[in-house]
Amino acid sequence: MSVVTKKSKASTKSGDDSNIRQTVPSFHRSHTCRKSDVRKLHRLSAPHVESFNYFLDVGLQRGISDIGVHEIDMIDPSVERGVGYVPGKSADTIQFWLENVRIGMPTKSQSYGTTSGGGGGGGAAALQKSMKLYPRECRELGIMYAAAITGEFCYQFVKRDGYGNESASGSIMRTSRNFGMMPIMVMSKACHLHGKSPTELIKRREEQTEFGGYFIVSGIERCVRLLQVPRSNHATSIQRSNYKNRGKLYTDLGVAVRCQRYNGDMSTVTNTLHYLTTGGATLKFVGRKQEFLLPVVLVMRALSGCEQGEGNSHKKSGKQDGAARGGHGITDEELFNRIVQGDESNTFVRARAELLLQEARQFHGMQTPEECLAFLGSRFRLMSGKANSTSDVAIGHYIINKYILIHLPSYGDKLEYILFMLRKLYSFAAGDCGVDNADSLQNQELLLPGHLMCTFVKEKFDETLDNIRVGLLKEMRVDYTKFLTNVPQSKWWMKMVDRYGMLSSGGIGKKVSHFLSTGNIISTTGLDLMQVSGYTIVAEAQFLEILCTLS
């Protein structure tokens, strides 16, 4: 029942029901639901939909830009096999990268016909409208609700003189390629239902209360779970027994920070500062699922000579990525003073700082920032995937920009943060501060589906370019003369991209659809996550109940 006043009766006759006082929630004058009810449902799926919109608008482009340039040297393997960087050694280098990667709107394949949930129109406009693919049709046909992901594969020939200088020997060549069918989240900006009212949804034969937030894979609705992960860009004190397994001198104390890249592509790298029994410390990062431990003094010296770090420069700028900026670096006395910070009465920190610098004396020939960067570059040349003509210093910059405190773009800020982590580590070892509770909500955050998609798709594009690089090296080893003959031809490049990029077998879209359908992540880097399975669930009625309890 509903209580209707005299004023509301008059307004009812005129068709205005804004003044009706409704006491029964199920009472409604129309068969369509209210807009207020729809807005409540949209708030339930807002974290899912808005994060995927961020992936479409911002995360995808920034992730592709951060991948940067892949390269190989055109050197006959039979003549110069395994040649590393030699000062004064010149080489012709091929550089290739991706640009203008876009995700379109879902459309039908020709095999599905041209029938649609909507009607009206004629000619080309009607045909274009009829080719739109809607979620209802994907459920009925048992197919994936997806759109094409396209981009430009770019390559250019450059000449290097062996001293870090390069000059373009040709113009930038571009070719458009299709990288597969990207699954689209329902009600996102790439969905045809985005912004539709309940009346318009009914005309499309969709649910009038559709609120989206899920994917449709093989006709099944699947939702990506919200994951609890450590709070990003926040240093926490951790005490774990397995830290002792790193080596004989390692203790169970450490300070870890989950760094989120400053450009907003949502990729993360965890850096951990380990405390040693000798009073020293090492900085750990994970690359390609392998742990690497660096002396912290070596890293600080490498960071001290540059005012600001350079990320992967774009080919349009014509600069080599990670070019050294020079600088005299930081002295041991300056390091000691910045660690102690004038607290001369704190004998524990003073003693540890002295021991830390005494151990660093064993690094002979690694005093200046350029020498430290060259040392890092020589050790990580194979993992970087750079060409042999790339200098060790440039590779050292690449490692720092890719793995060391990636939430800070400036080398000066990176140095200050390492000093902060070191002081916190010594305070933790001295008992001046306690262990940070990893189960506390203040040390956690939620990883949203769209943000996870940003990191996953970025890694798959990076793997595609790396597979192409390995394939080109294989072509050079098989027949170097034939390789030199074919490399200027654009058709040959298209063939290589399709073959080694596995575009004919589904490309990037197939890998994303496999992740959504199984919930398992197949990753070469691990994506800085704690698990490899259980990321997706079937969006059933129980899923809506869970959302209602969380709202």
N, C-alpha and C positions, 0 to 999 in steps of 0.2 A: 504494500500500500504506500501511497504518497500523499502528503498533505499539500493541497493546492489552495492558495489564497485567492480572493476576488481579483486582485491585480494580476495574479499569474494566470487566471482563467482568461482574462482579456488578452494577455500576451500569447496564450496558447492558440487562440483563434487566429491571431496574426502570424503565427508560425515561429514566434520567438520563445524558446524554452529556456532562456538564460535565467529567468526568475523562478523557475520551478524548484521547489524544495523537495528533494528526493530523500526518503528515509530508508528505502530498500536498495542495497548496492546493485542488485541485478536489474533494477528497473531502468529502462532506456526507451526513448521514443522511437529510435531508429534501429534497423537491423545491423547497422555498422557501429563499430565501437567508437568510444569517445577519443578525441585527440589526447586528452590528459592520460587516459589509460595506455595509449600507445607510447607516450613519452616516458611513462614509468618503465615499460618493457625495454625501451631503447637505453635507459640508464643502466639496466642490468648488463647489457652487452657492450656498453660504451668502452670499457678498457680493451676489449678485443677489437672492435671495429676501428676505434680511433688510432690504436697502435698500428693496425694494418694500413690505415690511411697515411700514417707517418712513413711507413715503409714505401708506399707508392710515391709520395710527394718528396721526401727528403732522404730517407735512409738508403734507398737503392742507388741514387746518383752519387751520394757521398761515399758509399762503399766502393763503387766502381772507380771513382776518382782516386781513392786511397790504394787500390791495387797497384796502380802505377804502370811502369814499363817493364816488359820482359825483353830479353835480348840474347843474341848469339853472335859469335865472331865467325866470319867467313874465312876460315883457315883450313887448309887441306889436312885432314886427320892423319894421313899417311906420312906427311912431311913434318908437321909439328904437332905431335900428340901430347896432350897434357901440358901445354905451355901455360904458365901462370903469368902474373903481371910482372913485366920487366920495364924499368924506366927507359923511355926512348923507343919502346916497341910500338909501332903503329899497326892498326888493324881496321879492316872494313867490318862494320857491325850492322846487323839488322835489328831494329827495335820495333816492337809491335805492342798494341794496347787496345782498349775498348773505349768507345765514346757513345753518348746519346742512347743509352739503354732505356727502353720504354716498355711498359706493359699496357696492352690495349684493352678493349672491351670484349666480353665473350660473344663469339659468333658461331653460327652453325657450320658444320662441315657439309659439303654437297651431298654426302651419302645420307644425311638425315632429312632431306627435303626442305621445303620452304614454308611449312605451316607454322603458325605462331599463335601465342595466346592473345595477341592484340589484333586489331583489324583496322580497315580503313585505308584510304590513299590509293594511289595508282602510279604506274610507271616506275622510274628508277627509285623514287622516294619510297614507294611501297615495297619494292624488292629489298632495299637496304633495311627497312624496318622489319621485314619478315625474316631477315637473316640473323636478327638478334636472338641470342640463346638465353633462356630464363631458367631459374633454378627448378621450377616445376618439371620442365622437360627433361632435365638431367636426372631427376629422381625417377621419372617414368621410363626413360631409356636406359638407365643404369650407366650413365657416362659421367665424366668429370666436368664440373663447372669451372672452365678455364679460359684464359685468353692468351694470345700470342705474345711472347716476349722477344722483342727485336732490338738490334743494336748495330753499331758500325764497328767493324774490325779494321783497325788502322795500322799501317806499317810504313817505315821510312828507313832509308839507308844513310848511315852516318860514318864519318871517318874520324878515328881517334889517333892522337899523336903519342900516346903512352904516358902523358903527364897530367891526365885528367881533363884535357881540352878535347872538344869534339866539334865537328862542323858537319852540317847536313850536305850530303852529296846528291840529294834528289828531293822532290816534293813529297808531301804526305799523301799516301794512297789510301782510299777508303772504299770499303765494300759493305753493303748491308746484308746481314745474316739473320735468320730466324733461329733462336736458341730454344725452341720448344714451346709447350703450352703450360703457362703458369697458373696453378689453382688460384681462384679468386674467392675471397671471403664474401659471403652473402651480406648485403646491405652496406658494403664498403663503397668507396668512390668509383671503383672499377666495376661495380655491379649495376645492372640495368634497373634494379629496384631501389637504388639510392635516392632518397628524397621523395619517394612516392607516398601519397596519402592512402588511407585505407580503401577509399573508393577506387582509386587507380589500381591498387593491388588486386582488388576483386575483379576488375576488368581483365587483368592479366591472369586470372584464375590462380592467384597466389593467396596465401593466408593473409587476412586483413590485419592480424596482430603480428605479422612477421617482424622480428627484431634482429635477425642475423647473428653474426659473431661466430659462424662455423663455416666449414668447407664442405663441398659435395664431391666425393671421390667414389667413382663406380656406383653412383646413385645412393651412396650411404653418407649421411651427415656426420662429420667428424669435427671435433673441437679440440684445439690445442690447450692444454692445461696451463694454469698460472703456476709458476715455479717460484719457490723461495730460494733466493741466492744471497750470498754475502753482500753487504752494503758496499756500493762502489765508491772509489776515491776516498776511502776512510781506512787509516792504518789501525790495525787491531793487534793486541798482544796475544800470542797463542802459545800454549804449552802442550806439545804432543810428543809422545814417546818415539814415534817413528822418525822424528827429526834426527835422532841419533844414528839412524841407518845411513845417513849421507856420508859418514866417514868417521875415523877414529877420534877426531878432535871436536866433533859436533855434539852439542847439547840438545836438550828438549825445548829450548826457548827460541822464539822467533817473533818477528813483527811482519805481518802480511798486509798487503793492500791489493784489492781488486780494481785495477785501473780500467776505466772506460775511455775509449779514444776521444780526443777533444773535438774531432770534426763532426761528431754526432751520428756516425754509422753504427753505433751500439755494440761494436766489437770490444772485447775485454781481454786483458792479460793480467795474471796475478803475479806480482813480484813479492818475494819473501826475503827478509834479511835474517840470516841465521847467526846465532851467537856461538862462538867457539870457546873451548876451554882455555885457549891461550890468550883470550881477551880480544881476539880479532873478530871479523865478521865477513860473510860472503853474501852476495846478492844472487838469488835464484830466479830464473824464468824458464818457461816451458815453450819449446819450439818444436812443432811437428811431433808432439807427444813424447819428447825427450827433455829431461831436466838438465839445465846447464847452470853451473855455479861459477860466479866471477868474483875475484877479490874486489871488495868495495872501494878500496883506495884507487885501484886501476880505473874503475868506472868514474869516480869523482874527478880524477885527473883528466880523463877523456872529455868530461863535460865542462871543465873549467875554462877551456880556451875559446868557447863559442858563446857569443851573446845570445843567439837564438838558433834552435835546431831547424833544419830544413827537412820537410817531409818529402814524399815522392813528387818531384816537380813534374809539371805537365809538359808534354812535348811542344806545345805552342810557345812556351817561354824560351825554348832552345837551350836550357841549362841542364847540366848533368846533375842528377839527384845526389844530395849529400855532399856537395862541394865543400871543401874545408875552408873555414873562415880565418884560420890562423889564430894567433894569440899565444901568450907566454905561459898560460896556465896558472895553477895555484901552487904555492910552496907548502912544504911540510909544516912550517911555522903557522901559516895561515889556516891550514886544516886543523892543527892542534887548537888554536885559539877559537875557531868556530865550533869545534866540538865541545870544548870546555865552557865557552861563553862567559869567561870571567869568574866562574865559580871555583876559585883556587882552593877553597876549603874542602871540596868534594874530591877526596883522594882516590875514590873508586874510579870515577870517570877519568881523572888525570892519568892514572896508571894504565887504564885500558886504551886511552888515546895514544899514549907513548908506545905501548906494545903494538898497536895497530900500525903505527908509522914505522916502527922498527922492522916488522915483517915485510913491509912494502919495499924495503931496501934491497930485497933479493931480486926485484924486477929491474935488472940492469938494462939500460937503453930504453926505458919506458918512463921518462920523466915529463916530457912535454905532451900536450894533448894530441898532437899529430902522431907521435910515436905510439901512444896508447891506442888511438883509433886504428893505426896500421896493424898493431898486434891483434886487436879484435877482428879486424877484417880478414887477416890471414888465417885465423882459426875458424871463421864461419863462412868462408868463401863458398864451400860446397853447398851449405844449407841455404845460402842467399839466392842461388840460382842465377847470379850475375855472370856476364861474359868474362872471359879471361883477360880482356883488355881493361876491365874496370879496376881502378886502383884499390889498394887495401884500405886507404883512408875513406874512400867513398863507401865501401862495404861496411866499414865500422860505423859510419853515420847511418847507414841503412838498418843495421842491427839495433842501434840505440833508438831510432825513430819507430821501429816496428815492435820492440819488445821491452824497452826500459821506460817505465813510468809514462805510458802513452797518453795519459789524461792531461799532460802538460806539454804544450808545443815548444816552450823556451828551454834551452839548455840550462840557463841560469836557474829557472824554477825547478828543474829536475835535480840540480845539485842541492838546492836548499831543501827539497823534500827528502833526499837521501840523508842529509845531515839531521833533519828532524826525526826520521826513522831510526837513525843510529843513536841519537840521544834517548829516544824512547826505549830502544833495546837495552841500553846500559842501565836506564832507570828500572826496567823490568828485571834485569839480572841482579841489580842491587836490592830489590825488594821495595823500592820506592813507589811502584805502581803494581797493580794486580793484573790478573788475567781478565781479558774482555770476554764476556759471556757470549758465545756464538749463537745461543738459543734465544737471546734477548731480541725483541722486535726492533730495538734501536740499531742493531747491527745487521739487520736483514732488509731486503727489498724484494719486490715481485718482478719477475721477468715476464713481460707481456708477449703474447703470440707474435705481434708484428715486429717487435724488437728481436725476437729469436729468429724470425724470418730474415731480418736484415743481415745478421751475422752468417746465417746458413747460406743464403744466396750469394753473398760476397765471397765466401770460401769456395763455392762451386764455380764461380766465374774465374777465380784465381787458379783453381785446379785445371780448368779448361785451357787457360793460357799456358800453364806449365806443361800440360800434355802436348800442346802444339809445339812448344820449345823442344821438348824431348823428341817429338816426331821429326822436326827439322834437323836435329842433330843426327838422327838415324838416317835420314835421306842423304846427308853429307857423307856419312861413313860408307853407305852403299855405293854411291857413284858421285864423286865430288864434281866431276866435269859436267855431268847431266844436271846436277843441282845448280851450278852457275848458269847454265843455259835456261833453266826454267824459272829461276827466282825473279827475273824482271816481269814475268807474265802474271797479270791479275787473275786469269782463269786458273792458273796453277795454284795460286794462293787460296782461292775459293775451295779448290779441291782438297788442299791440305787442312784448311780449317774444318771442313765437313768430316774429313777422315779422322783426324786426331782429336778434334773437339767432340766427336761422337754426336754430331748434330742430327745425323740421319736416324739414330736410334732413340731420339727423344730429347737429347741435350739436357739443359738445366731443368726444364719442366718435369722430365721423368724422375729426376732425383728428388725434387720437391714432392711430387705425388707419392713416391715410395715412402718418404718420411711421414706424410700425413696418413697414409693408409695403414702403416705398420706401427708408427710411433717410435721407430728406431732411427737414431742418427748415425749415418756412416760418414765419419769425418777423419781427415788426415791430421787435423790439428787438435781435435777434441773440443774446440769452441769455448774452452775455459769453463766447461760444465762438469758437474759431479756425476752425471749418469749418462747412459747411452740409450736407454729405452724408457717406455712409459710416458711419452710426451703427449700423446693424443688419446682421446676416448671417443666412443660413439655418443653423439648428442641425442640422447633419449629423453623421456619425460623426467627421469631422475636428474638429468643435467639442469633442467629448469628449476627443480626443487632446490638444488644446491645453490643456484644463483639467487633464488629468493631468500634463502637463509643468510647469504653473504651481504645482501643489500640492506 
